[in-house]
Amino acid sequence: MGSSAGAPVAVERLEDRRLLSAAVGAAALLASHHASSGGLSPALAAGTIGGYLWNDRDADGAWAYPDTQLVGWTVYLDLDHNGALDGGDVSTITGGSGHFQFTGLPPGQYTVRYVNQPGFHPAPKQPASADVTIPPRGAGPTASAGDVDFGLTTANGQISGAVNEVFPGGSEVAAQHWGVYLDTNNNGRIDPGEPWTTTDASGNFTFSNLPFGNYHVRVDPLHAGWSSTSVAGQSYTILSDGQHPSAPLTFAYRKDPGVGSYSSHQLVDYFLVGGSSSDPATRTVSRGTFGNGWWSFVAHNVIPDMLWGIKRIELHNPFGLLPGQAYFPADQFLEAQAAGLTWLTKDFVTSWRFVTRFGIEVIGYIGDPEFDPSFQALASDPAAWNARFDAAVAPLVQAGMSVAFDLGQAMQQGDLLSQAVDRLRGQGVKVYLEQRPPEFSSYNLSFPVIATDQDWINSNPYLNQQSGWAAKNSELPAGNVVRIIQTTPPGIAFNDRAWMLGELHSILDDGNSAAVSVGWLRSLNISLGQILTPSFAVSL
């Protein structure tokens, strides 16, 4: 509430009456401070800053049991911005619930700090100070900056160690970019929310700010097919006193003997349809390649690859897209029909049905309806939305194909796309979603994944910890990732046989599938046997 000029600033009733005098003093000092710098007069001082200090006993960075309030702590507004409480600042004391409050504040920016006590430090993800702004009063009598909360902890336990790769003969090297986690439920696998980190260039890892307790430390290897050679096996159980570093741990892993060959199902024949031309009149589909119709394309391009040994095929935007479209269209079949491109739509089902009847998986890759303007316009009419969806995917389904949705990992369980996808899966249609899924969506984790190889690497949390949202490799269904080879490292040409074969082996060795034009592989004189033989190396 407001006050008259020169009178003490009225304050709201506080939880702890001991805060009353501090709040009045704060208002007076702040009024003087702002008046001396050309600020607002005390008559307009009506803002509030409040919040809580709490003891994050389990050091998880979130307020929950068994955390407690911090009572009797000093909180202050650092008016001279020197990082310490002194005579120019305004302070108060937290009450019985750890609450503090400053009232009667003129509009402006404030830095809120607390006086730390021995043994405490900021909890994970918690600030040591906060800059807040009291907005102008406006039409109302008061303005609030919202709660400013600080979580602190005395937990200072630490578990550290190293992971090594063991080679035949016993030599060891640091295992870089391997995952290590604290298995809080001791179920032997990484679960969302469990503390997780990666090894550095020296193979070292550290978990800090650990409270007292038992910890199960496990390794989450980047690649499959590794066996532990550590004395303790694949995990350590450590009792941390919550205050000191534990003795360093050492994990050692040996690569299992490789299989005699990879599976031919791990190689996917990649055909770029939409985007194979720049002509908007053909929806950027090459007339030279596809213009004689799908029967001709299958006969001249697909059957030779089937005879070569291919078991899976991907058709990328099979009905084209227009130049400049921000997202791949989901209704590209309907758009091609409307454009009168019969050579792109006629006989599609019968031509590809011939292929899938031989047990060949064909993946029809189209856009995500949720990013398609024609579907967005129908968002308020689910019946019309679903009718358009069914018509858009009908030729793929009728041809016996799997369906992949670009940017499909943006789907949320319960939205229109997820409901439509569940219908497809109920009909026995395999559905792929593009890009690595988010870790905390068990629904999205249940889908096979398709992504460009570069995007897959960029989103890899083992290599890029900023991808904290992303699922770990070990959380994904085994053998259900297709990585499309589209780019090469700087200085490497796409026709470099040694690089191409090495890249294929790297992807297949991860247990993933590699999508690349088989026609291009044949032009490089790379045989299927060379691809499926792990030990094969190109001699130049």
Secondary structure, 3 states (H helix, E strand, C coil): CCCCCCCCCCCCCCCCCCHHHHHHHHHHHHHHHHHHCCCCCHHHCCEEEEEEEEECCCCCCCCCCCCEECCCCEEEECCCCCCCCCCCCEEEECCCCCEEEEEEECCEEEEEEECCCCCCEECCCCCCEEEEEECCCCCCCCEEEEECCEEEECCCEEEEEEEEEECCCCCEEECCCCEEEECCCCCCCCCCCCCEEECCCCCEEEEEEECCEEEEEEEECCCCCEEECCCCCCEEEEEECCCCECCCEEEEEEECCCCCCCCHHHEEEEEECCCCCCCHHHCCCCHHHHCCCHHHHHHHHHHHHHHHCCCEEEEECCCCCCCCCCCCCCCHHHHHHHCCCHHHHCCHHHHHHHHHCCCCEEEEEECCHHHCHHHHCCCCCHHHHHHHHHHHHHHHHHCCCEEEECCHHHCCCCCHHHHHHHHHHHCCCCEEEECCCECCCHHHHCCCEEEEHHHHHHCCCCCCCCCCCECCHHHCCCCCEEEECCCCCCCCCCCCHHHHHHHHHHHHHCCCEEEECHHHHHHCCCCHHHHCCCCCCCCC
